[in-house]
Amino acid sequence: MIQLASNVDVLRPTRAVLGTSSEVAAACLVLLRAARRSLRCLHRDLSVFNLATSTAAGELEKFLLGHRNARIRLLVDELDWLETRAPRLKLLHRQFSHALEVRVATSEDPIGDDSWMEADGSHVLSLGQSAHGIGELWLANEPRAQTKLAAFDRRWDAAAHNVPIAPLGL
């Protein structure tokens, strides 16, 4: 296991095998700190990435303020967790509506068990049960990221529209 410190060199190709949920949370923060211009996240409801914590929300805000073209795209199957358990993330969605987009995947191509986060076309946090652990963090590995990026973009384009910032009502 590679030590997941905040000062990880994101320019050197690195792979870390994740075995626990605390390692996943640390890897998520490493990826958020490594991101510079784009962040894509795909999961059934986003709960596994701990984006509702104050630390993660702070990193997302720093990311969005760090560059005027910074973009976050979140793709989910269901909005329940985001609407009820992630107030900090919803606040960021309201404050940065131009840069933080959320969409629900189509029923013809649901997310299901897929779970990963990709940044800048070169960093990937991929989750899924395997013989080695519950996930992997790949830094500075464009071939690994490009396959995730293509799959994400296919699903993103098929999703109808962005989720509104506030629920619509009469």
Secondary structure as a PSIPRED ss2 file (coil, helix, strand):
# PSIPRED VFORMAT (PSIPRED V4.0)

   1 M C   1.000  0.000  0.000
   2 I C   1.000  0.000  0.000
   3 Q C   1.000  0.000  0.000
   4 L C   1.000  0.000  0.000
   5 A C   1.000  0.000  0.000
   6 S C   1.000  0.000  0.000
   7 N C   1.000  0.000  0.000
   8 V C   1.000  0.000  0.000
   9 D C   1.000  0.000  0.000
  10 V C   1.000  0.000  0.000
  11 L C   1.000  0.000  0.000
  12 R C   1.000  0.000  0.000
  13 P C   1.000  0.000  0.000
  14 T E   0.000  0.000  1.000
  15 R E   0.000  0.000  1.000
  16 A E   0.000  0.000  1.000
  17 V E   0.000  0.000  1.000
  18 L E   0.000  0.000  1.000
  19 G C   1.000  0.000  0.000
  20 T C   1.000  0.000  0.000
  21 S H   0.000  1.000  0.000
  22 S H   0.000  1.000  0.000
  23 E H   0.000  1.000  0.000
  24 V H   0.000  1.000  0.000
  25 A H   0.000  1.000  0.000
  26 A H   0.000  1.000  0.000
  27 A H   0.000  1.000  0.000
  28 C H   0.000  1.000  0.000
  29 L H   0.000  1.000  0.000
  30 V H   0.000  1.000  0.000
  31 L H   0.000  1.000  0.000
  32 L H   0.000  1.000  0.000
  33 R H   0.000  1.000  0.000
  34 A H   0.000  1.000  0.000
  35 A C   1.000  0.000  0.000
  36 R C   1.000  0.000  0.000
  37 R C   1.000  0.000  0.000
  38 S E   0.000  0.000  1.000
  39 L E   0.000  0.000  1.000
  40 R E   0.000  0.000  1.000
  41 C E   0.000  0.000  1.000
  42 L E   0.000  0.000  1.000
  43 H C   1.000  0.000  0.000
  44 R C   1.000  0.000  0.000
  45 D C   1.000  0.000  0.000
  46 L C   1.000  0.000  0.000
  47 S H   0.000  1.000  0.000
  48 V H   0.000  1.000  0.000
  49 F H   0.000  1.000  0.000
  50 N C   1.000  0.000  0.000
  51 L C   1.000  0.000  0.000
  52 A C   1.000  0.000  0.000
  53 T C   1.000  0.000  0.000
  54 S H   0.000  1.000  0.000
  55 T H   0.000  1.000  0.000
  56 A H   0.000  1.000  0.000
  57 A H   0.000  1.000  0.000
  58 G H   0.000  1.000  0.000
  59 E H   0.000  1.000  0.000
  60 L H   0.000  1.000  0.000
  61 E H   0.000  1.000  0.000
  62 K H   0.000  1.000  0.000
  63 F H   0.000  1.000  0.000
  64 L H   0.000  1.000  0.000
  65 L H   0.000  1.000  0.000
  66 G H   0.000  1.000  0.000
  67 H C   1.000  0.000  0.000
  68 R C   1.000  0.000  0.000
  69 N C   1.000  0.000  0.000
  70 A C   1.000  0.000  0.000
  71 R E   0.000  0.000  1.000
  72 I E   0.000  0.000  1.000
  73 R E   0.000  0.000  1.000
  74 L E   0.000  0.000  1.000
  75 L E   0.000  0.000  1.000
  76 V E   0.000  0.000  1.000
  77 D C   1.000  0.000  0.000
  78 E C   1.000  0.000  0.000
  79 L C   1.000  0.000  0.000
  80 D H   0.000  1.000  0.000
  81 W H   0.000  1.000  0.000
  82 L H   0.000  1.000  0.000
  83 E H   0.000  1.000  0.000
  84 T H   0.000  1.000  0.000
  85 R H   0.000  1.000  0.000
  86 A C   1.000  0.000  0.000
  87 P H   0.000  1.000  0.000
  88 R H   0.000  1.000  0.000
  89 L H   0.000  1.000  0.000
  90 K H   0.000  1.000  0.000
  91 L H   0.000  1.000  0.000
  92 L H   0.000  1.000  0.000
  93 H H   0.000  1.000  0.000
  94 R H   0.000  1.000  0.000
  95 Q H   0.000  1.000  0.000
  96 F C   1.000  0.000  0.000
  97 S C   1.000  0.000  0.000
  98 H C   1.000  0.000  0.000
  99 A C   1.000  0.000  0.000
 100 L E   0.000  0.000  1.000
 101 E E   0.000  0.000  1.000
 102 V E   0.000  0.000  1.000
 103 R E   0.000  0.000  1.000
 104 V E   0.000  0.000  1.000
 105 A C   1.000  0.000  0.000
 106 T C   1.000  0.000  0.000
 107 S C   1.000  0.000  0.000
 108 E C   1.000  0.000  0.000
 109 D C   1.000  0.000  0.000
 110 P C   1.000  0.000  0.000
 111 I C   1.000  0.000  0.000
 112 G C   1.000  0.000  0.000
 113 D C   1.000  0.000  0.000
 114 D C   1.000  0.000  0.000
 115 S C   1.000  0.000  0.000
 116 W E   0.000  0.000  1.000
 117 M E   0.000  0.000  1.000
 118 E E   0.000  0.000  1.000
 119 A E   0.000  0.000  1.000
 120 D C   1.000  0.000  0.000
 121 G C   1.000  0.000  0.000
 122 S C   1.000  0.000  0.000
 123 H E   0.000  0.000  1.000
 124 V E   0.000  0.000  1.000
 125 L E   0.000  0.000  1.000
 126 S E   0.000  0.000  1.000
 127 L E   0.000  0.000  1.000
 128 G C   1.000  0.000  0.000
 129 Q C   1.000  0.000  0.000
 130 S C   1.000  0.000  0.000
 131 A C   1.000  0.000  0.000
 132 H C   1.000  0.000  0.000
 133 G C   1.000  0.000  0.000
 134 I C   1.000  0.000  0.000
 135 G E   0.000  0.000  1.000
 136 E E   0.000  0.000  1.000
 137 L E   0.000  0.000  1.000
 138 W E   0.000  0.000  1.000
 139 L E   0.000  0.000  1.000
 140 A C   1.000  0.000  0.000
 141 N C   1.000  0.000  0.000
 142 E H   0.000  1.000  0.000
 143 P H   0.000  1.000  0.000
 144 R H   0.000  1.000  0.000
 145 A H   0.000  1.000  0.000
 146 Q H   0.000  1.000  0.000
 147 T H   0.000  1.000  0.000
 148 K H   0.000  1.000  0.000
 149 L H   0.000  1.000  0.000
 150 A H   0.000  1.000  0.000
 151 A H   0.000  1.000  0.000
 152 F H   0.000  1.000  0.000
 153 D H   0.000  1.000  0.000
 154 R H   0.000  1.000  0.000
 155 R H   0.000  1.000  0.000
 156 W H   0.000  1.000  0.000
 157 D H   0.000  1.000  0.000
 158 A H   0.000  1.000  0.000
 159 A C   1.000  0.000  0.000
 160 A C   1.000  0.000  0.000
 161 H C   1.000  0.000  0.000
 162 N E   0.000  0.000  1.000
 163 V C   1.000  0.000  0.000
 164 P C   1.000  0.000  0.000
 165 I C   1.000  0.000  0.000
 166 A C   1.000  0.000  0.000
 167 P C   1.000  0.000  0.000
 168 L C   1.000  0.000  0.000
 169 G C   1.000  0.000  0.000
 170 L C   1.000  0.000  0.000
